[in-house]
Amino acid sequence: MRSKQIAAVMMGTFLVFGSLPFSVLAKDNENEDAYTTKDEAIYGKLGANGSLQDMYVVNTFHDTKPGTITDHGDYTDVRNLSNLLDIEQMDDSKVRFQVEKGDDNFYYQGAIDNRPLPWNIEITYMLDGKEIDPNELAGKNGSLELQIKTSGNDDADPAFFENYMMQISLTLDPVKFDQIQAPDATKAKSGKDTMLTFTVMPKKEETFIVSADVTDLELDPINISATPAAIPFDDPDLGDMKGDMTSLADAIKKINDGVGDLKGGISDLNGGATELSNGSSSYLNGINQLNQSSGELVGGSSEIQKALQQVAGALQSAPNETPDTGDLKQLPEGLRALAAGLNETADGLDELRTNYDKAYSSLAEALNAVPNGNITEDQIEELLKSDVDQEVVNQLLESYESAQRAKGTYESVKPLFDAVTGTLDNISGAVRKMADEANSTASAVESGLDNMDGFDELEKLQSGISDLASQYQSFHQGLAEYTNGVSDLASNYQEIDKGIKGLGSGTASLDEGTGALQNGTEELEKETSDLPNEMQSEIDKMLEEYDTSDFEPISFVSEENKKVDVVQFALQTESIEIEEPESIKETKEEQKGLWDRFLDLFR
């Protein structure tokens, strides 16, 4: 009886342990060389708003050898994807499995529900300017704006955010989407559909916007992938570009030198314009004073003319009567007063000529100081393309062109300016001659009065006075024409003086503007003098920022996992679909054969 009990116990023990996998009976001693590297592919299902719903990981072990392998991960469920053997989940977040002979690569899947993604992904929808829940979008019409916002998740290991590049892809049906606008996307055609792809570089937070007119809206899932941005960058060949940059820096230096020369010329022009304005003011004052005295001259001459005509008339109407010599004695006084006025006029003309010479000399010196167009069209074009304030540049160019035109006009009318001095000298000489004639006439009248004796002398006096009255009429007409000319000159020169003062104001502004321009071109020259080296430095910084070739892959699931080679993410949002009416489908239970029922034992 006892032997039967022992036999029964042994048989039961054999049946129990014989049904267990060999790996359970094996010692807990793992082969560290059981695989070469491990990959992790993280698959995530997101809501239409970007929130994480489900996530699982497919682990791949490369070049495996028969034996026991232990992996790490806090999985809620695991599944063997390589063979029919069970995978053991242990309490300390370990996963143990047996690799059989012939399994070159081993795969298993694990579900995770408590591990955050390295990125925050927020997707919002605006329909006709109002935010709308994605669950209410299906079948809608209107103007849609879809916004995708990404940022680093502080609750996850920052290594992925800092070293991974993320791509976001949308597929849009042209029947549903029209007038698609996506400024930051790369667009491509996939059959009839439009594909939009956005790229997020490592360490970057981005916001992307897609807008379109939608009809019966449906949207396929948005696919998001993230992979290491371990892209090696070769140093670019910048030889030709550096040569171009050096040429540009040299051209800017020439522009600055040209602007410096122009600034000097315009400063001289401004100084000359100031002197010209001062001389013009003196000239205008002299003309006005001369004009005022001209009226008095004409008035006095008119009185003398009347007196001569009255005396001549009186002598002719009463040839046998002795005239009142008291009236005749006043005539020389009037003639000498007229001569004095004419001499003052001549003095005024001489002063006018002196002031004119000074003003004309200042004008000539200022205009001759204007550079003869030594800024080329190419330099102007480079200046317009530069970073210098374009308003100042345009003002400078307009003033520069105006100065060139003024200089050209001056050169064409220079003979007329040169003739003014001679004309003023001639007028002054003629006026002094008239003054001398008036003095001579006064002396002749006085001599005639002193020597008048009897009718013979009276007849000579009558004849002399008559001739004098006739000649004086011509003299008076010439004097009147002269004073009218002075009046016109005074009136017209008012506008000339305004123009000269405007020129002075304009050249002052121009001088100030070119000073600001020169400051700008000097600053531009300083900034571009070392442009090739600065460009190289900036390129090196950019390469350094995006070069993650030294990144050592780490496990997303557990930091205890070693020999990690590739970790990548594949995320997908829910689609937005119009629900179809439910249909009643008759399903027949499939009849299972013996083999299917046998396989069910292992499922």
C-alpha positions as CSV (number, residue, x, y, z in Angstrom):
1,M,0.0,0.0,0.0
2,R,2.8,2.3,0.9
3,S,4.6,1.7,-2.3
4,K,1.5,2.5,-4.3
5,Q,1.2,5.9,-2.5
6,I,4.9,6.7,-3.2
7,A,4.4,5.8,-6.8
8,A,1.3,7.9,-7.1
9,V,3.2,10.9,-5.6
10,M,6.1,10.5,-8.0
11,M,3.7,10.2,-10.9
12,G,1.9,13.4,-9.9
13,T,5.2,15.2,-9.5
14,F,6.3,14.1,-12.9
15,L,3.1,15.2,-14.5
16,V,3.2,18.7,-12.8
17,F,6.8,19.5,-13.5
18,G,6.8,17.9,-16.9
19,S,4.1,20.4,-18.1
20,L,6.2,23.5,-17.1
21,P,8.6,25.2,-19.6
22,F,12.2,24.3,-19.3
23,S,13.1,28.0,-18.6
24,V,11.2,27.8,-15.2
25,L,13.3,24.9,-14.1
26,A,16.5,26.5,-15.3
27,K,18.7,28.4,-12.9
28,D,18.3,32.2,-12.7
29,N,21.6,32.7,-14.6
30,E,21.3,34.7,-17.8
31,N,23.6,34.8,-20.8
32,E,24.9,38.3,-21.1
33,D,25.8,37.6,-24.7
34,A,22.3,36.4,-25.6
35,Y,21.8,39.4,-27.9
36,T,23.8,42.2,-29.5
37,T,21.4,45.2,-29.4
38,K,17.9,46.1,-28.5
39,D,15.4,48.4,-30.3
40,E,12.2,50.0,-28.9
41,A,9.3,51.1,-31.1
42,I,6.7,53.1,-29.1
43,Y,3.3,53.2,-30.6
44,G,0.7,55.6,-29.2
45,K,-2.9,56.2,-29.9
46,L,-3.9,59.9,-29.4
47,G,-7.3,61.5,-29.2
48,A,-8.2,64.0,-31.9
49,N,-7.1,66.7,-29.5
50,G,-3.6,65.2,-29.1
51,S,-4.1,63.6,-25.7
52,L,-2.5,60.2,-25.1
53,Q,-5.0,57.3,-24.8
54,D,-3.1,54.1,-25.3
55,M,0.5,53.1,-25.7
56,Y,2.5,49.9,-26.3
57,V,6.1,49.1,-27.0
58,V,7.5,46.5,-29.5
59,N,10.9,45.4,-28.2
60,T,13.3,43.9,-30.7
61,F,16.4,41.9,-29.7
62,H,19.0,41.4,-32.5
63,D,21.2,38.4,-33.1
64,T,19.8,36.4,-30.2
65,K,21.3,33.2,-28.9
66,P,19.4,30.4,-27.1
67,G,19.1,31.2,-23.5
68,T,17.2,33.3,-20.9
69,I,16.9,37.1,-21.4
70,T,15.7,39.6,-18.8
71,D,14.3,42.9,-19.9
72,H,13.0,45.8,-17.8
73,G,9.7,47.6,-18.1
74,D,6.6,48.4,-16.1
75,Y,4.1,46.8,-18.5
76,T,0.5,46.1,-17.8
77,D,0.5,43.3,-20.3
78,V,3.1,41.5,-22.5
79,R,2.8,39.3,-25.6
80,N,5.4,37.1,-27.2
81,L,5.6,37.9,-30.9
82,S,8.3,35.4,-31.8
83,N,7.2,32.0,-30.5
84,L,4.6,30.2,-28.5
85,L,6.5,30.3,-25.2
86,D,5.1,32.3,-22.3
87,I,6.8,35.5,-21.1
88,E,7.2,35.9,-17.3
89,Q,6.4,39.3,-15.7
90,M,8.0,39.7,-12.3
91,D,7.1,41.9,-9.4
92,D,10.1,44.1,-9.8
93,S,9.2,45.3,-13.3
94,K,11.3,42.6,-14.9
95,V,10.3,40.6,-18.0
96,R,11.9,37.3,-18.5
97,F,11.7,35.1,-21.6
98,Q,13.4,32.1,-23.2
99,V,15.0,32.4,-26.7
100,E,15.0,29.2,-28.6
101,K,17.5,28.0,-31.1
102,G,16.8,29.5,-34.6
103,D,15.4,32.8,-33.3
104,D,17.8,35.3,-34.9
105,N,15.7,38.2,-33.6
106,F,13.3,38.1,-30.8
107,Y,10.2,40.3,-30.5
108,Y,7.7,41.0,-27.7
109,Q,5.1,43.6,-27.1
110,G,4.3,45.3,-23.9
111,A,1.4,47.7,-23.0
112,I,2.1,50.8,-20.9
113,D,-0.4,53.1,-19.3
114,N,1.5,55.2,-16.8
115,R,4.5,56.7,-18.7
116,P,4.2,60.2,-20.3
117,L,5.4,61.0,-23.8
118,P,8.4,63.3,-24.1
119,W,6.3,65.9,-25.9
120,N,3.1,67.7,-25.1
121,I,0.9,67.7,-28.2
122,E,-2.2,70.0,-28.3
123,I,-4.5,70.0,-31.3
124,T,-7.3,72.6,-31.4
125,Y,-10.0,73.2,-34.0
126,M,-11.7,76.5,-35.0
127,L,-14.7,76.5,-37.2
128,D,-15.8,79.9,-38.6
129,G,-13.7,81.6,-35.9
130,K,-15.1,79.6,-32.9
131,E,-13.3,76.7,-31.1
132,I,-15.2,73.4,-31.5
133,D,-14.8,70.0,-29.9
134,P,-13.4,67.5,-32.4
135,N,-16.1,65.1,-31.5
136,E,-18.6,67.6,-33.1
137,L,-16.6,68.3,-36.2
138,A,-17.6,65.3,-38.4
139,G,-19.8,66.4,-41.4
140,K,-19.4,70.2,-40.7
141,N,-19.1,72.9,-43.4
142,G,-17.3,76.2,-43.1
143,S,-13.9,77.8,-42.6
144,L,-11.6,75.5,-40.5
145,E,-8.4,76.4,-38.7
146,L,-6.5,73.5,-37.2
147,Q,-3.7,74.4,-34.8
148,I,-1.0,71.9,-33.7
149,K,1.2,73.0,-30.8
150,T,4.2,71.0,-29.5
151,S,6.4,71.5,-26.4
152,G,8.7,69.5,-24.1
153,N,7.0,67.5,-21.4
154,D,8.7,68.3,-18.0
155,D,7.5,64.9,-16.7
156,A,9.5,62.9,-19.2
157,D,13.3,62.4,-19.7
158,P,14.4,65.6,-21.6
159,A,16.9,63.6,-23.7
160,F,14.2,62.8,-26.2
161,F,13.0,66.4,-26.6
162,E,16.6,67.6,-26.9
163,N,17.8,65.0,-29.4
164,Y,14.8,63.9,-31.4
165,M,13.3,65.3,-34.6
166,M,9.5,65.1,-34.9
167,Q,7.5,65.0,-38.1
168,I,3.7,65.6,-38.2
169,S,1.8,64.5,-41.3
170,L,-1.8,65.2,-42.4
171,T,-3.6,63.7,-45.4
172,L,-6.4,65.9,-46.8
173,D,-9.1,64.8,-49.2
174,P,-9.6,67.6,-51.9
175,V,-13.3,66.7,-51.9
176,K,-13.4,67.7,-48.2
177,F,-10.7,70.4,-48.1
178,D,-10.4,73.4,-50.4
179,Q,-8.2,76.5,-50.4
180,I,-5.6,74.8,-48.1
181,Q,-3.2,77.2,-46.4
182,A,-0.2,75.8,-44.4
183,P,2.7,78.2,-44.5
184,D,5.1,76.0,-42.5
185,A,4.4,72.7,-44.2
186,T,6.0,70.8,-47.0
187,K,3.2,69.9,-49.5
188,A,3.1,66.8,-51.6
189,K,0.5,64.8,-53.6
190,S,-0.5,61.3,-52.7
191,G,-2.8,60.3,-55.5
192,K,-5.6,62.8,-55.3
193,D,-4.9,63.7,-51.7
194,T,-2.8,66.5,-50.4
195,M,-0.1,65.6,-47.8
196,L,1.2,68.2,-45.4
197,T,4.3,67.5,-43.4
198,F,5.6,69.7,-40.5
199,T,9.0,69.3,-38.9
200,V,10.0,70.0,-35.3
201,M,13.7,70.2,-34.7
202,P,15.3,69.1,-31.4
203,K,14.9,71.5,-28.5
204,K,12.2,73.5,-30.4
205,E,8.6,74.3,-29.5
206,E,6.4,74.9,-32.5
207,T,2.9,76.0,-33.4
208,F,1.6,75.0,-36.8
209,I,-1.6,76.2,-38.4
210,V,-3.6,74.7,-41.3
211,S,-6.6,76.5,-42.7
212,A,-9.1,75.4,-45.3
213,D,-12.7,75.6,-46.4
214,V,-14.3,72.3,-45.5
215,T,-17.4,70.4,-46.8
216,D,-18.9,67.4,-45.0
217,L,-15.7,67.3,-42.9
218,E,-13.8,64.1,-42.4
219,L,-10.2,63.9,-41.4
220,D,-7.8,60.9,-41.6
221,P,-5.6,60.2,-38.5
222,I,-2.8,62.6,-38.0
223,N,0.5,60.7,-38.0
224,I,3.4,61.8,-35.7
225,S,6.8,60.2,-35.8
226,A,9.9,61.0,-33.7
227,T,13.4,59.7,-34.4
228,P,16.9,60.6,-33.3
229,A,18.2,63.6,-35.2
230,A,21.6,62.0,-35.4
231,I,22.4,63.5,-38.8
232,P,26.1,64.1,-39.4
233,F,26.8,67.5,-40.9
234,D,29.8,68.0,-43.1
235,D,31.4,71.4,-43.0
236,P,30.2,73.2,-46.1
237,D,32.6,74.5,-48.7
238,L,32.4,78.3,-48.2
239,G,35.3,79.3,-50.4
240,D,33.3,81.0,-53.1
241,M,30.8,82.5,-50.7
242,K,33.6,83.9,-48.6
243,G,35.1,85.5,-51.7
244,D,31.7,87.0,-52.5
245,M,31.4,88.3,-48.9
246,T,34.8,89.8,-49.1
247,S,33.9,91.6,-52.3
248,L,30.7,92.8,-50.7
249,A,32.7,94.1,-47.7
250,D,35.1,95.9,-50.0
251,A,32.2,97.4,-52.0
252,I,30.6,98.7,-48.8
253,K,33.9,100.2,-47.8
254,K,34.1,102.0,-51.1
255,I,30.5,103.2,-50.6
256,N,31.4,104.5,-47.1
257,D,34.5,106.3,-48.6
258,G,32.3,107.8,-51.3
259,V,29.7,108.9,-48.8
260,G,32.5,110.5,-46.8
261,D,33.6,112.5,-49.8
262,L,30.0,113.4,-50.6
263,K,29.6,114.5,-47.0
264,G,32.6,116.8,-47.3
265,G,31.3,118.3,-50.5
266,I,27.8,118.8,-49.1
267,S,29.3,120.5,-46.0
268,D,31.2,122.9,-48.3
269,L,28.0,123.4,-50.3
270,N,26.1,124.1,-47.1
271,G,28.7,126.7,-46.0
272,G,28.6,128.4,-49.4
273,A,24.8,128.4,-49.4
274,T,24.9,130.1,-45.9
275,E,27.3,132.8,-47.2
276,L,25.2,133.1,-50.3
277,S,22.0,133.6,-48.2
278,N,23.7,136.3,-46.1
279,G,25.1,138.1,-49.2
280,S,21.7,137.8,-50.9
281,S,20.0,139.5,-47.8
282,S,22.5,142.4,-48.1
283,Y,21.9,142.6,-51.8
284,L,18.1,142.6,-51.3
285,N,18.4,145.4,-48.7
286,G,20.5,147.5,-51.0
287,I,18.1,147.0,-53.9
288,N,15.2,148.0,-51.7
289,Q,17.0,151.1,-50.4
290,L,17.9,152.0,-54.0
291,N,14.3,151.5,-55.1
292,Q,13.1,153.7,-52.3
293,S,15.6,156.5,-53.2
294,S,14.8,156.1,-56.9
295,G,11.3,157.4,-56.2
296,E,12.7,160.5,-54.5
297,L,15.1,161.0,-57.5
298,V,12.3,160.8,-60.0
299,G,10.2,163.1,-57.9
300,G,13.0,165.7,-57.7
301,S,13.8,165.4,-61.4
302,S,10.1,165.9,-62.2
303,E,10.1,169.1,-60.2
304,I,13.2,170.3,-62.0
305,Q,11.7,169.4,-65.4
306,K,8.5,171.3,-64.6
307,A,10.5,174.3,-63.4
308,L,12.6,174.3,-66.7
309,Q,9.5,174.0,-68.8
310,Q,7.8,176.9,-66.9
311,V,10.9,179.1,-67.2
312,A,11.2,178.3,-70.9
313,G,7.5,178.9,-71.5
314,A,7.6,182.2,-69.6
315,L,10.6,183.4,-71.6
316,Q,9.0,182.5,-74.9
317,S,5.6,184.0,-74.1
318,A,7.2,187.3,-73.2
319,P,10.4,187.6,-75.1
320,N,10.6,191.4,-74.6
321,E,10.1,191.2,-70.8
322,T,12.8,190.7,-68.2
323,P,12.0,187.5,-66.3
324,D,12.1,187.1,-62.5
325,T,15.6,186.0,-61.9
326,G,14.7,184.7,-58.4
327,D,12.9,181.7,-59.9
328,L,15.9,181.1,-62.3
329,K,18.3,181.2,-59.4
330,Q,16.4,178.3,-57.8
331,L,17.1,176.2,-60.9
332,P,20.8,175.6,-60.3
333,E,20.0,174.5,-56.7
334,G,17.6,171.9,-57.9
335,L,20.0,170.7,-60.6
336,R,22.8,170.3,-58.0
337,A,20.4,168.5,-55.6
338,L,19.5,166.2,-58.5
339,A,23.1,165.6,-59.2
340,A,23.7,164.8,-55.5
341,G,20.9,162.3,-55.7
342,L,22.3,160.7,-58.8
343,N,25.7,160.4,-57.3
344,E,24.1,158.7,-54.2
345,T,22.4,156.4,-56.7
346,A,25.7,155.6,-58.4
347,D,27.2,154.9,-54.9
348,G,24.3,152.6,-54.2
349,L,24.9,150.8,-57.5
350,D,28.6,150.4,-56.7
351,E,27.7,149.0,-53.3
352,L,25.2,146.7,-55.0
353,R,27.9,145.5,-57.4
354,T,30.2,144.8,-54.5
355,N,27.5,142.8,-52.6
356,Y,26.6,141.0,-55.8
357,D,30.3,140.1,-56.4
358,K,30.5,138.6,-52.9
359,A,27.2,136.7,-53.3
360,Y,28.1,135.5,-56.7
361,S,31.6,134.4,-55.5
362,S,30.0,132.4,-52.6
363,L,27.5,130.8,-55.0
364,A,30.2,129.9,-57.5
365,E,32.5,128.5,-54.7
366,A,29.6,126.4,-53.3
367,L,28.5,125.0,-56.6
368,N,32.0,124.3,-57.7
369,A,32.4,122.3,-54.5
370,V,29.6,119.9,-55.4
371,P,31.3,116.6,-56.5
372,N,31.0,115.8,-60.2
373,G,28.9,112.7,-59.8
374,N,31.7,110.5,-58.4
375,I,29.1,108.0,-57.0
376,T,28.5,105.4,-59.6
377,E,25.2,103.7,-60.4
378,D,26.6,100.4,-59.0
379,Q,27.4,102.1,-55.7
380,I,24.0,103.6,-55.5
381,E,22.4,100.2,-56.2
382,E,24.5,98.6,-53.4
383,L,23.6,101.4,-51.1
384,L,19.9,100.9,-51.8
385,K,20.3,97.1,-51.0
386,S,22.1,97.8,-47.7
387,D,20.7,98.0,-44.2
388,V,21.1,101.8,-44.0
389,D,17.9,103.7,-43.3
390,Q,16.3,103.8,-46.8
391,E,14.5,107.1,-46.0
392,V,17.8,108.8,-45.4
393,V,19.3,107.2,-48.5
394,N,16.4,108.3,-50.7
395,Q,16.6,111.9,-49.3
396,L,20.3,111.9,-49.9
397,L,19.9,110.7,-53.5
398,E,17.2,113.2,-54.3
399,S,19.3,116.0,-52.8
400,Y,22.4,114.7,-54.6
401,E,20.6,114.7,-57.9
402,S,19.2,118.2,-57.2
403,A,22.7,119.5,-56.4
404,Q,23.9,118.0,-59.7
405,R,21.1,119.6,-61.6
406,A,21.7,123.0,-59.9
407,K,25.4,122.8,-60.8
408,G,24.5,122.0,-64.4
409,T,22.1,124.9,-64.5
410,Y,24.7,127.2,-63.0
411,E,27.2,126.2,-65.6
412,S,24.7,127.0,-68.4
413,V,23.8,130.5,-67.1
414,K,27.2,131.4,-65.8
415,P,27.8,133.9,-68.7
416,L,24.7,135.8,-67.6
417,F,26.0,135.9,-64.1
418,D,29.4,137.1,-65.3
419,A,27.7,139.9,-67.3
420,V,25.9,141.4,-64.3
421,T,29.0,143.1,-62.8
422,G,29.8,144.9,-66.1
423,T,26.2,145.9,-66.5
424,L,26.1,147.4,-63.0
425,D,29.3,149.3,-63.8
426,N,27.9,150.7,-67.0
427,I,24.7,151.8,-65.2
428,S,26.7,153.4,-62.4
429,G,28.9,155.2,-64.9
430,A,25.8,156.5,-66.9
431,V,24.2,157.7,-63.7
432,R,27.4,159.6,-62.6
433,K,27.6,161.1,-66.2
434,M,24.0,162.3,-65.7
435,A,25.0,163.8,-62.4
436,D,27.9,165.6,-64.0
437,E,25.7,166.9,-66.7
438,A,23.2,168.2,-64.1
439,N,26.1,170.0,-62.3
440,S,27.4,171.4,-65.6
441,T,23.9,172.7,-66.4
442,A,23.6,174.3,-63.0
443,S,26.9,176.0,-63.5
444,A,25.9,177.2,-67.0
445,V,22.6,178.6,-65.7
446,E,24.4,180.4,-62.9
447,S,27.0,181.8,-65.3
448,G,24.2,183.0,-67.7
449,L,22.4,184.7,-64.8
450,D,25.5,186.4,-63.7
451,N,26.4,187.7,-67.2
452,M,22.9,188.6,-68.3
453,D,22.9,192.2,-69.6
454,G,20.2,193.4,-72.0
455,F,18.1,191.7,-74.4
456,D,21.0,190.0,-76.3
457,E,22.0,188.1,-73.2
458,L,18.3,187.5,-72.5
459,E,17.9,185.9,-75.9
460,K,20.9,183.7,-75.3
461,L,19.4,182.7,-72.0
462,Q,16.0,182.0,-73.6
463,S,17.7,179.8,-76.2
464,G,19.9,178.1,-73.5
465,I,16.9,177.4,-71.2
466,S,14.8,176.1,-74.1
467,D,17.6,173.7,-75.1
468,L,18.1,172.7,-71.5
469,A,14.4,172.0,-71.0
470,S,14.3,169.9,-74.2
471,Q,17.4,167.9,-73.2
472,Y,16.3,167.5,-69.7
473,Q,13.1,165.8,-70.8
474,S,15.2,163.0,-72.4
475,F,17.3,162.9,-69.3
476,H,14.2,162.6,-67.1
477,Q,12.7,159.8,-69.3
478,G,16.0,157.9,-69.0
479,L,16.0,158.4,-65.2
480,A,12.4,157.2,-65.0
481,E,13.2,154.1,-67.1
482,Y,16.2,153.3,-64.9
483,T,14.1,153.6,-61.7
484,N,11.4,151.4,-63.1
485,G,14.1,148.8,-63.8
486,V,15.3,149.1,-60.3
487,S,11.7,148.6,-59.0
488,D,11.3,145.5,-61.1
489,L,14.6,144.1,-60.0
490,A,13.7,144.7,-56.3
491,S,10.3,143.0,-56.8
492,N,11.7,140.0,-58.7
493,Y,14.7,139.6,-56.4
494,Q,12.3,139.0,-53.5
495,E,11.6,135.5,-55.0
496,I,15.2,134.9,-55.8
497,D,16.1,135.7,-52.2
498,K,13.4,133.3,-51.0
499,G,14.9,130.6,-53.2
500,I,18.4,131.2,-52.0
501,K,17.2,131.0,-48.4
502,G,15.3,127.8,-49.3
503,L,18.5,126.4,-50.8
504,G,20.3,127.2,-47.5
505,S,17.7,125.4,-45.5
506,G,17.8,122.5,-47.9
507,T,21.5,122.2,-47.8
508,A,21.5,122.3,-44.0
509,S,19.0,119.4,-43.9
510,L,21.0,117.6,-46.6
511,D,24.2,118.1,-44.6
512,E,22.5,116.7,-41.5
513,G,21.1,113.8,-43.5
514,T,24.4,112.9,-45.1
515,G,25.9,113.0,-41.6
516,A,23.4,110.4,-40.4
517,L,24.0,108.5,-43.6
518,Q,27.8,108.5,-43.1
519,N,27.3,107.3,-39.5
520,G,25.1,104.5,-41.0
521,T,27.6,103.5,-43.7
522,E,30.5,103.6,-41.2
523,E,28.5,101.3,-38.9
524,L,27.7,99.1,-41.9
525,E,31.4,99.0,-42.8
526,K,32.3,97.9,-39.3
527,E,29.7,95.2,-39.2
528,T,30.7,93.8,-42.6
529,S,34.5,94.2,-42.4
530,D,34.8,90.7,-40.8
531,L,31.7,89.3,-42.6
532,P,33.4,86.0,-43.9
533,N,34.6,85.0,-40.4
534,E,31.3,86.0,-38.8
535,M,29.4,83.9,-41.3
536,Q,31.7,80.9,-40.6
537,S,31.1,81.4,-36.9
538,E,27.3,81.5,-37.3
539,I,27.3,78.4,-39.5
540,D,29.4,76.6,-36.9
541,K,26.9,77.5,-34.2
542,M,24.0,76.2,-36.3
543,L,25.8,73.0,-37.0
544,E,26.6,72.6,-33.4
545,E,23.0,73.3,-32.3
546,Y,21.5,70.6,-34.6
547,D,24.3,68.1,-34.7
548,T,23.3,65.3,-32.2
549,S,25.6,62.7,-33.6
550,D,27.2,62.2,-30.2
551,F,23.8,61.3,-28.6
552,E,23.9,57.9,-26.9
553,P,20.5,56.1,-27.3
554,I,18.7,55.4,-24.0
555,S,15.6,53.3,-23.3
556,F,12.2,55.0,-23.1
557,V,10.8,52.2,-21.0
558,S,13.4,51.8,-18.3
559,E,16.8,53.3,-17.6
560,E,18.0,49.8,-16.6
561,N,17.8,48.5,-20.1
562,K,21.2,48.3,-21.8
563,K,22.5,47.8,-25.3
564,V,19.8,50.1,-26.7
565,D,20.4,50.9,-30.3
566,V,17.3,52.6,-31.8
567,V,14.3,54.1,-30.0
568,Q,11.6,55.6,-32.1
569,F,8.0,56.8,-31.7
570,A,5.0,56.3,-34.0
571,L,1.9,58.2,-32.8
572,Q,-1.5,58.5,-34.5
573,T,-4.6,60.5,-33.6
574,E,-8.2,59.3,-33.9
575,S,-9.8,60.0,-37.2
576,I,-12.8,62.3,-37.6
577,E,-15.5,60.4,-39.4
578,I,-19.2,60.6,-40.2
579,E,-20.9,57.7,-38.5
580,E,-22.5,55.3,-40.8
581,P,-26.0,53.9,-40.0
582,E,-25.7,50.6,-38.1
583,S,-26.7,47.6,-40.1
584,I,-27.8,44.3,-38.8
585,K,-25.3,41.7,-39.9
586,E,-26.0,38.0,-39.5
587,T,-22.9,36.3,-38.3
588,K,-22.5,32.6,-38.3
589,E,-20.2,31.1,-35.8
590,E,-17.3,29.5,-37.7
591,Q,-17.0,25.8,-37.1
592,K,-13.6,25.1,-35.7
593,G,-11.6,22.1,-36.6
594,L,-9.4,19.9,-34.3
595,W,-6.3,22.0,-35.1
596,D,-8.0,25.3,-34.3
597,R,-9.2,23.9,-31.0
598,F,-5.7,22.7,-30.3
599,L,-4.2,26.1,-31.0
600,D,-6.8,27.7,-28.7
601,L,-5.1,26.0,-25.8
602,F,-2.0,28.2,-26.3
603,R,-3.9,31.5,-27.0
